[in-house]
Amino acid sequence: MPRPRADALRNRERIVAAAREMFVEFGSAVPLDEIARRAGIGNATLYRHFADRPTLIHEVVLSVVSRIADRADEAAAEEADPFDALRRFVHAASAERIGALCPVLSGAFDVGRPELDAGRARMERTVRELIERAQAAGRMRDDVAVGDVLVAIAQLTRPLPHTGCPDMGDFIHRHLEIFLDGLQAPARSQLTGRAATIEDLRAPMPH
């Protein structure tokens, strides 16, 4: 199969980036022609790459999960202090606004899609390794787990009711610093319950 041309790859990347931005701002039901307009391409080009909305959502989810894993890898490789690596990752991951994308992620993250399963597994593994390194170095309290960190990122990047998504970055990063202070060792409080695991996040909610 011939490789896609460079301009075709650029158009695809622009579509996915525009879709991610607009899903954050307006939800995944945003008209596709509005996504094409923001990407600076025509409707026909969008449909040539993505035949329908579920296909585009699938690609956005893959992109977000991959980017989050990349941020974890970069932080681990470039920061000498394990907790500084975790701090850098948490702030970088918040830029993906995963909280605002939660409805999209939960709707598209179904079983039986190997690319999504592999991407999610890589993301979980890289974040878990960051946490374990910080805990092994005595820099992070040992009564939290990867689920706690991912829940906090998701919750702190979720838009408040009746507010727009833009211009929330300063508030998000401010509150992430408060959260990160609470993760450091020695712990200054006794947490209730137990550390949240990835399996806890996957468990169905009680009705």
ROTORPA-780634 format. One record per atom (N, C-alpha, C): residue number from 1; residue in three letters; x, y, z. Coordinates in pm, whole numbers. Atoms other than C-alpha are relative to their C-alpha. Layout:
% residues N
- NUM;ALA;X;Y;Z
...
//
This chain:
% residues 207
- 1;MET;86;-120;0
- 1;MET;0;0;0
- 1;MET;89;124;0
- 2;PRO;-84;-120;4
- 2;PRO;147;340;-92
- 2;PRO;-14;82;127
- 3;ARG;4;-84;-120
- 3;ARG;236;574;195
- 3;ARG;-77;128;-30
- 4;PRO;73;-126;23
- 4;PRO;12;880;242
- 4;PRO;97;114;-29
- 5;ARG;-82;-117;31
- 5;ARG;148;1202;99
- 5;ARG;11;88;124
- 6;ALA;-24;-86;-116
- 6;ALA;289;1457;343
- 6;ALA;-115;97;22
- 7;ASP;109;-95;-18
- 7;ASP;8;1705;274
- 7;ASP;-126;-70;53
- 8;ALA;115;75;-51
- 8;ALA;-252;1435;339
- 8;ALA;16;-27;150
- 9;LEU;-26;22;-142
- 9;LEU;-89;1354;673
- 9;LEU;-20;128;79
- 10;ARG;19;-128;-69
- 10;ARG;-83;1722;765
- 10;ARG;-148;32;15
- 11;ASN;144;-26;-7
- 11;ASN;-451;1757;682
- 11;ASN;-66;-87;106
- 12;ARG;58;90;-100
- 12;ARG;-535;1454;895
- 12;ARG;32;49;141
- 13;GLU;-39;-51;-131
- 13;GLU;-339;1595;1189
- 13;GLU;-77;127;35
- 14;ARG;74;-123;-25
- 14;ARG;-511;1932;1150
- 14;ARG;-145;-29;36
- 15;ILE;139;37;-31
- 15;ILE;-854;1768;1150
- 15;ILE;-11;-53;142
- 16;VAL;6;59;-134
- 16;VAL;-780;1566;1464
- 16;VAL;22;107;106
- 17;ALA;-25;-107;-97
- 17;ALA;-637;1871;1644
- 17;ALA;-122;91;12
- 18;ALA;118;-86;-4
- 18;ALA;-937;2084;1549
- 18;ALA;-117;-71;68
- 19;ALA;108;76;-63
- 19;ALA;-1179;1809;1652
- 19;ALA;18;-7;150
- 20;ARG;-25;6;-144
- 20;ARG;-1012;1771;1991
- 20;ARG;-36;133;67
- 21;GLU;30;-132;-55
- 21;GLU;-1035;2147;2053
- 21;GLU;-151;23;8
- 22;MET;144;-29;5
- 22;MET;-1400;2164;1951
- 22;MET;-79;-97;87
- 23;PHE;65;92;-93
- 23;PHE;-1497;1851;2147
- 23;PHE;12;54;143
- 24;VAL;-18;-60;-132
- 24;VAL;-1351;2023;2456
- 24;VAL;-97;116;19
- 25;GLU;79;-122;-13
- 25;GLU;-1538;2344;2387
- 25;GLU;-150;-25;-9
- 26;PHE;142;11;31
- 26;PHE;-1872;2217;2256
- 26;PHE;-57;-141;14
- 27;GLY;48;137;-5
- 27;GLY;-1892;1839;2302
- 27;GLY;15;-69;-134
- 28;SER;-28;78;120
- 28;SER;-1865;1560;2049
- 28;SER;-108;9;-107
- 29;ALA;106;-16;101
- 29;ALA;-2191;1653;1871
- 29;ALA;21;123;-88
- 30;VAL;-26;-118;81
- 30;VAL;-2031;1964;1718
- 30;VAL;-7;-36;-148
- 31;PRO;11;32;144
- 31;PRO;-2109;1981;1342
- 31;PRO;137;-23;-63
- 32;LEU;-127;33;64
- 32;LEU;-1836;1825;1132
- 32;LEU;47;111;-93
- 33;ASP;-45;-107;88
- 33;ASP;-1837;2117;891
- 33;ASP;66;113;80
- 34;GLU;-68;-98;-85
- 34;GLU;-1743;2343;1184
- 34;GLU;142;-45;32
- 35;ILE;-134;53;-22
- 35;ILE;-1449;2114;1257
- 35;ILE;86;22;-124
- 36;ALA;-74;-23;124
- 36;ALA;-1346;2133;891
- 36;ALA;40;147;-13
- 37;ARG;-30;-143;11
- 37;ARG;-1367;2512;904
- 37;ARG;115;36;93
- 38;ARG;-108;-33;-93
- 38;ARG;-1148;2531;1214
- 38;ARG;133;-59;-48
- 39;ALA;-122;63;50
- 39;ALA;-898;2293;1056
- 39;ALA;54;68;-125
- 40;GLY;-44;-70;120
- 40;GLY;-882;2517;749
- 40;GLY;-2;-87;-124
- 41;ILE;11;86;117
- 41;ILE;-985;2245;507
- 41;ILE;-147;-9;-41
- 42;GLY;136;14;48
- 42;GLY;-1294;2167;302
- 42;GLY;-69;-123;57
- 43;ASN;77;113;-51
- 43;ASN;-1573;1931;404
- 43;ASN;39;-131;-69
- 44;ALA;-34;122;75
- 44;ALA;-1476;1687;129
- 44;ALA;130;-61;51
- 45;THR;-128;52;-53
- 45;THR;-1123;1661;268
- 45;THR;-22;-70;133
- 46;LEU;27;64;-128
- 46;LEU;-1256;1585;615
- 46;LEU;-60;-139;-21
- 47;TYR;67;130;21
- 47;TYR;-1484;1308;486
- 47;TYR;90;-99;-74
- 48;ARG;-94;91;65
- 48;ARG;-1203;1168;275
- 48;ARG;86;-71;105
- 49;HIS;-79;60;-108
- 49;HIS;-1010;1105;597
- 49;HIS;-86;-74;101
- 50;PHE;87;57;-104
- 50;PHE;-1301;1027;831
- 50;PHE;-142;-8;-56
- 51;ALA;128;20;68
- 51;ALA;-1613;877;681
- 51;ALA;-119;43;85
- 52;ASP;113;-34;-86
- 52;ASP;-1830;949;986
- 52;ASP;51;47;135
- 53;ARG;-37;-53;-132
- 53;ARG;-1833;1094;1337
- 53;ARG;68;-104;90
- 54;PRO;-69;97;-86
- 54;PRO;-1748;769;1525
- 54;PRO;144;-25;-39
- 55;THR;-138;20;45
- 55;THR;-1436;725;1311
- 55;THR;89;114;46
- 56;LEU;-76;-116;-45
- 56;LEU;-1322;1077;1394
- 56;LEU;18;-3;152
- 57;ILE;-10;9;-146
- 57;ILE;-1398;1033;1766
- 57;ILE;105;-104;39
- 58;HIS;-97;105;-26
- 58;HIS;-1198;711;1762
- 58;HIS;142;54;-14
- 59;GLU;-134;-53;25
- 59;GLU;-897;894;1618
- 59;GLU;38;104;105
- 60;VAL;-27;-100;-104
- 60;VAL;-928;1180;1870
- 60;VAL;38;-70;131
- 61;VAL;-31;73;-123
- 61;VAL;-933;933;2161
- 61;VAL;141;-59;-7
- 62;LEU;-134;55;18
- 62;LEU;-626;755;2023
- 62;LEU;107;108;16
- 63;SER;-97;-110;-4
- 63;SER;-447;1088;1983
- 63;SER;20;48;143
- 64;VAL;-10;-51;-137
- 64;VAL;-525;1207;2337
- 64;VAL;74;-99;90
- 65;VAL;-64;102;-84
- 65;VAL;-424;879;2502
- 65;VAL;149;-11;-33
- 66;SER;-141;9;41
- 66;SER;-101;864;2300
- 66;SER;79;121;49
- 67;ARG;-69;-122;-43
- 67;ARG;-12;1225;2382
- 67;ARG;24;-1;151
- 68;ILE;-17;7;-145
- 68;ILE;-66;1168;2754
- 68;ILE;114;-96;34
- 69;ALA;-111;94;-23
- 69;ALA;163;863;2745
- 69;ALA;133;62;-40
- 70;ASP;-124;-67;43
- 70;ASP;422;1066;2552
- 70;ASP;47;100;105
- 71;ARG;-38;-98;-103
- 71;ARG;414;1339;2820
- 71;ARG;63;-70;120
- 72;ALA;-58;76;-112
- 72;ALA;481;1075;3089
- 72;ALA;140;-48;-33
- 73;ASP;-133;46;42
- 73;ASP;773;929;2893
- 73;ASP;101;115;0
- 74;GLU;-90;-116;7
- 74;GLU;924;1274;2833
- 74;GLU;40;46;141
- 75;ALA;-30;-45;-136
- 75;ALA;896;1371;3200
- 75;ALA;96;-95;69
- 76;ALA;-87;99;-63
- 76;ALA;1056;1047;3317
- 76;ALA;142;8;-54
- 77;ALA;-133;-1;63
- 77;ALA;1344;1082;3070
- 77;ALA;78;127;29
- 78;GLU;-68;-129;-4
- 78;GLU;1421;1450;3125
- 78;GLU;10;62;139
- 79;GLU;-6;-55;-135
- 79;GLU;1365;1513;3498
- 79;GLU;76;-95;91
- 80;ALA;-81;84;-89
- 80;ALA;1624;1388;3747
- 80;ALA;-76;-40;124
- 81;ASP;75;28;-122
- 81;ASP;1394;1410;4048
- 81;ASP;-132;-68;-37
- 82;PRO;121;73;40
- 82;PRO;1109;1152;4029
- 82;PRO;-129;78;27
- 83;PHE;122;-75;-25
- 83;PHE;854;1383;4189
- 83;PHE;-12;119;-94
- 84;ASP;4;-107;101
- 84;ASP;951;1668;3958
- 84;ASP;-51;-55;-132
- 85;ALA;52;63;122
- 85;ALA;884;1424;3673
- 85;ALA;-151;-16;8
- 86;LEU;145;14;-16
- 86;LEU;539;1351;3813
- 86;LEU;-68;136;-10
- 87;ARG;58;-135;5
- 87;ARG;471;1722;3863
- 87;ARG;-7;50;-145
- 88;ARG;-2;-44;140
- 88;ARG;574;1799;3504
- 88;ARG;-107;-73;-80
- 89;PHE;100;77;73
- 89;PHE;356;1517;3373
- 89;PHE;-142;47;30
- 90;VAL;136;-39;-37
- 90;VAL;47;1623;3568
- 90;VAL;-39;131;-68
- 91;HIS;31;-128;65
- 91;HIS;68;1979;3433
- 91;HIS;-12;-18;-152
- 92;ALA;6;21;146
- 92;ALA;138;1858;3077
- 92;ALA;-126;-75;-38
- 93;ALA;120;78;31
- 93;ALA;-145;1604;3086
- 93;ALA;-126;85;11
- 94;SER;118;-85;-16
- 94;SER;-387;1870;3204
- 94;SER;-28;82;-125
- 95;ALA;18;-76;124
- 95;ALA;-328;2055;2876
- 95;ALA;-86;-75;-101
- 96;GLU;87;79;89
- 96;GLU;-511;1769;2703
- 96;GLU;-146;13;37
- 97;ARG;137;-24;-46
- 97;ARG;-823;1870;2900
- 97;ARG;-81;-130;-2
- 98;ILE;65;130;4
- 98;ILE;-912;1506;2953
- 98;ILE;-133;1;75
- 99;GLY;127;-9;-71
- 99;GLY;-1184;1605;3199
- 99;GLY;-113;45;-89
- 100;ALA;102;-48;93
- 100;ALA;-1371;1798;2933
- 100;ALA;-31;-104;-107
- 101;LEU;19;103;103
- 101;LEU;-1324;1503;2698
- 101;LEU;-58;-130;57
- 102;CYS;46;125;-61
- 102;CYS;-1450;1242;2948
- 102;CYS;-124;-61;-69
- 103;PRO;115;61;69
- 103;PRO;-1790;1201;2777
- 103;PRO;38;-65;-133
- 104;VAL;-46;56;127
- 104;VAL;-1612;1142;2446
- 104;VAL;78;-129;25
- 105;LEU;-84;115;-30
- 105;LEU;-1360;903;2599
- 105;LEU;-83;-119;45
- 106;SER;79;111;-52
- 106;SER;-1617;698;2786
- 106;SER;-91;-57;-107
- 107;GLY;88;49;104
- 107;GLY;-1842;677;2485
- 107;GLY;72;-80;-107
- 108;ALA;-72;65;110
- 108;ALA;-1573;567;2240
- 108;ALA;91;-113;46
- 109;PHE;-96;96;-52
- 109;PHE;-1359;353;2468
- 109;PHE;-66;-135;26
- 110;ASP;65;128;-20
- 110;ASP;-1548;31;2411
- 110;ASP;99;-112;-21
- 111;VAL;-90;114;8
- 111;VAL;-1404;-316;2415
- 111;VAL;12;-48;-145
- 112;GLY;-13;60;131
- 112;GLY;-1279;-506;2116
- 112;GLY;62;90;-104
- 113;ARG;-68;-88;94
- 113;ARG;-1080;-220;1961
- 113;ARG;147;-1;37
- 114;PRO;-138;24;-43
- 114;PRO;-716;-329;1976
- 114;PRO;85;126;11
- 115;GLU;-82;-122;-6
- 115;GLU;-566;14;1901
- 115;GLU;-29;77;127
- 116;LEU;36;-73;-121
- 116;LEU;-759;176;2184
- 116;LEU;48;-74;124
- 117;ASP;-45;78;-114
- 117;ASP;-683;-107;2424
- 117;ASP;150;13;20
- 118;ALA;-145;-12;-9
- 118;ALA;-312;-89;2343
- 118;ALA;42;141;45
- 119;GLY;-31;-137;-39
- 119;GLY;-306;291;2375
- 119;GLY;-30;25;146
- 120;ARG;36;-18;-141
- 120;ARG;-484;285;2707
- 120;ARG;99;-74;90
- 121;ALA;-95;78;-81
- 121;ALA;-252;11;2839
- 121;ALA;134;73;10
- 122;ARG;-127;-73;-4
- 122;ARG;54;216;2740
- 122;ARG;-11;122;91
- 123;MET;18;-117;-85
- 123;MET;-85;529;2908
- 123;MET;3;-40;147
- 124;GLU;5;44;-140
- 124;GLU;-162;342;3230
- 124;GLU;137;-44;48
- 125;ARG;-131;51;-39
- 125;ARG;180;176;3233
- 125;ARG;98;115;24
- 126;THR;-97;-109;-14
- 126;THR;376;499;3184
- 126;THR;-31;84;123
- 127;VAL;36;-79;-118
- 127;VAL;181;686;3452
- 127;VAL;32;-80;127
- 128;ARG;-31;84;-117
- 128;ARG;215;393;3695
- 128;ARG;150;1;28
- 129;GLU;-145;-1;-20
- 129;GLU;591;388;3639
- 129;GLU;47;131;61
- 130;LEU;-35;-129;-61
- 130;LEU;616;761;3719
- 130;LEU;-30;-1;149
- 131;ILE;42;2;-140
- 131;ILE;426;710;4043
- 131;ILE;89;-93;82
- 132;GLU;-82;97;-74
- 132;GLU;624;403;4148
- 132;GLU;141;51;21
- 133;ARG;-134;-57;-17
- 133;ARG;954;583;4088
- 133;ARG;0;105;111
- 134;ALA;7;-105;-102
- 134;ALA;846;878;4302
- 134;ALA;-20;-61;139
- 135;GLN;21;64;-129
- 135;GLN;725;648;4578
- 135;GLN;125;-73;47
- 136;ALA;-122;73;-37
- 136;ALA;1041;433;4570
- 136;ALA;109;95;49
- 137;ALA;-100;-99;-43
- 137;ALA;1250;750;4611
- 137;ALA;-40;69;130
- 138;GLY;46;-64;-122
- 138;GLY;1048;848;4918
- 138;GLY;-51;141;-19
- 139;ARG;45;-136;31
- 139;ARG;922;1161;4743
- 139;ARG;-151;11;-8
- 140;MET;146;-1;17
- 140;MET;556;1061;4719
- 140;MET;-63;-93;102
- 141;ARG;68;84;-98
- 141;ARG;316;926;4977
- 141;ARG;-38;-133;-63
- 142;ASP;17;134;56
- 142;ASP;261;554;4939
- 142;ASP;-142;-53;10
- 143;ASP;139;45;-12
- 143;ASP;-115;542;5003
- 143;ASP;-87;49;-114
- 144;VAL;75;-37;121
- 144;VAL;-214;662;4655
- 144;VAL;50;-86;-115
- 145;ALA;-35;82;116
- 145;ALA;-208;488;4318
- 145;ALA;-37;74;-127
- 146;VAL;17;-65;129
- 146;VAL;-239;561;3949
- 146;VAL;-143;50;-20
- 147;GLY;139;-44;14
- 147;GLY;-618;582;3966
- 147;GLY;-25;133;67
- 148;ASP;18;-127;-69
- 148;ASP;-599;864;4220
- 148;ASP;51;117;-84
- 149;VAL;-58;-107;80
- 149;VAL;-375;1069;3992
- 149;VAL;-83;28;-124
- 150;LEU;80;-20;121
- 150;LEU;-582;1012;3679
- 150;LEU;-135;62;31
- 151;VAL;128;-60;-39
- 151;VAL;-907;1093;3861
- 151;VAL;18;149;27
- 152;ALA;-22;-141;-31
- 152;ALA;-760;1419;3990
- 152;ALA;20;83;-126
- 153;ILE;-21;-73;126
- 153;ILE;-640;1523;3644
- 153;ILE;-133;18;-73
- 154;ALA;129;-8;70
- 154;ALA;-980;1441;3496
- 154;ALA;-94;99;67
- 155;GLN;93;-88;-71
- 155;GLN;-1174;1623;3766
- 155;GLN;43;146;-7
- 156;LEU;-47;-138;-2
- 156;LEU;-955;1932;3774
- 156;LEU;2;63;-138
- 157;THR;6;-57;135
- 157;THR;-971;1973;3396
- 157;THR;-141;-6;-58
- 158;ARG;140;0;43
- 158;ARG;-1348;1932;3378
- 158;ARG;-56;142;16
- 159;PRO;53;-137;-13
- 159;PRO;-1521;2266;3307
- 159;PRO;-108;8;107
- 160;LEU;104;-22;-99
- 160;LEU;-1736;2409;3584
- 160;LEU;-134;19;-70
- 161;PRO;132;-20;63
- 161;PRO;-2113;2412;3517
- 161;PRO;-22;146;-36
- 162;HIS;38;-134;47
- 162;HIS;-2232;2712;3317
- 162;HIS;119;91;-24
- 163;THR;-116;-81;36
- 163;THR;-1879;2824;3231
- 163;THR;58;-55;-129
- 164;GLY;-65;45;121
- 164;GLY;-1687;2811;2907
- 164;GLY;135;-64;30
- 165;CYS;-130;66;-20
- 165;CYS;-1373;2603;2864
- 165;CYS;119;94;-15
- 166;PRO;-120;-81;18
- 166;PRO;-1138;2878;2740
- 166;PRO;38;77;126
- 167;ASP;-52;-86;-106
- 167;ASP;-920;3078;2981
- 167;ASP;-8;-62;138
- 168;MET;-1;65;-130
- 168;MET;-936;2819;3260
- 168;MET;138;-51;38
- 169;GLY;-131;59;-23
- 169;GLY;-568;2725;3232
- 169;GLY;64;43;130
- 170;ASP;-64;-48;-122
- 170;ASP;-447;2947;3517
- 170;ASP;-61;-67;123
- 171;PHE;67;62;-114
- 171;PHE;-707;2804;3756
- 171;PHE;38;-147;10
- 172;ILE;-32;143;1
- 172;ILE;-635;2447;3652
- 172;ILE;138;-23;58
- 173;HIS;-137;23;-45
- 173;HIS;-259;2474;3708
- 173;HIS;17;40;147
- 174;ARG;-4;-39;-141
- 174;ARG;-309;2655;4039
- 174;ARG;-51;-114;89
- 175;HIS;58;106;-82
- 175;HIS;-531;2377;4172
- 175;HIS;77;-131;-13
- 176;LEU;-87;117;12
- 176;LEU;-303;2107;4034
- 176;LEU;117;9;97
- 177;GLU;-110;-16;-96
- 177;GLU;-23;2252;4249
- 177;GLU;-46;-33;142
- 178;ILE;53;36;-132
- 178;ILE;-244;2222;4558
- 178;ILE;-9;-152;12
- 179;PHE;11;146;1
- 179;PHE;-314;1859;4464
- 179;PHE;138;-64;12
- 180;LEU;-134;58;-3
- 180;LEU;56;1788;4402
- 180;LEU;65;15;137
- 181;ASP;-53;-16;-136
- 181;ASP;149;1931;4742
- 181;ASP;-52;-111;90
- 182;GLY;58;106;-82
- 182;GLY;-87;1675;4894
- 182;GLY;54;-139;-31
- 183;LEU;-56;130;37
- 183;LEU;88;1390;4712
- 183;LEU;139;-24;59
- 184;GLN;-138;15;-41
- 184;GLN;431;1457;4857
- 184;GLN;13;-70;134
- 185;ALA;-34;64;-127
- 185;ALA;591;1256;5135
- 185;ALA;93;93;78
- 186;PRO;90;83;-80
- 186;PRO;582;1267;5428
- 186;PRO;-144;49;-8
- 187;ALA;141;-34;5
- 187;ALA;203;1257;5424
- 187;ALA;-40;80;123
- 188;ARG;46;-85;-110
- 188;ARG;30;1519;5636
- 188;ARG;-143;-31;42
- 189;SER;137;35;-35
- 189;SER;-306;1346;5657
- 189;SER;-18;-150;-16
- 190;GLN;36;140;14
- 190;GLN;-469;1006;5683
- 190;GLN;-115;-9;-99
- 191;LEU;104;9;101
- 191;LEU;-667;921;5371
- 191;LEU;-104;-106;39
- 192;THR;104;99;-20
- 192;THR;-1001;743;5397
- 192;THR;1;-98;-117
- 193;GLY;11;97;108
- 193;GLY;-1067;431;5192
- 193;GLY;136;-56;-38
- 194;ARG;-125;58;49
- 194;ARG;-793;280;4978
- 194;ARG;38;67;-131
- 195;ALA;-48;-60;124
- 195;ALA;-583;382;4681
- 195;ALA;-83;-49;-118
- 196;ALA;81;34;118
- 196;ALA;-774;391;4353
- 196;ALA;88;-61;-108
- 197;THR;-74;69;105
- 197;THR;-651;145;4094
- 197;THR;-69;23;-135
- 198;ILE;60;-5;132
- 198;ILE;-712;133;3721
- 198;ILE;-124;-87;-5
- 199;GLU;116;90;-1
- 199;GLU;-948;-159;3784
- 199;GLU;-120;67;65
- 200;ASP;111;-74;-62
- 200;ASP;-1155;65;4014
- 200;ASP;-64;95;-100
- 201;LEU;53;-96;96
- 201;LEU;-1190;320;3734
- 201;LEU;-82;-70;-107
- 202;ARG;72;73;103
- 202;ARG;-1313;52;3495
- 202;ARG;-129;-64;52
- 203;ALA;117;68;-57
- 203;ALA;-1570;-94;3736
- 203;ALA;-126;79;-30
- 204;PRO;124;-73;26
- 204;PRO;-1931;-9;3646
- 204;PRO;-51;67;125
- 205;MET;55;-75;-113
- 205;MET;-2092;251;3866
- 205;MET;-129;-65;46
- 206;PRO;128;57;-48
- 206;PRO;-2374;124;4093
- 206;PRO;-116;88;-39
- 207;HIS;119;-78;38
- 207;HIS;-2723;228;3987
- 207;HIS;-80;38;125
//
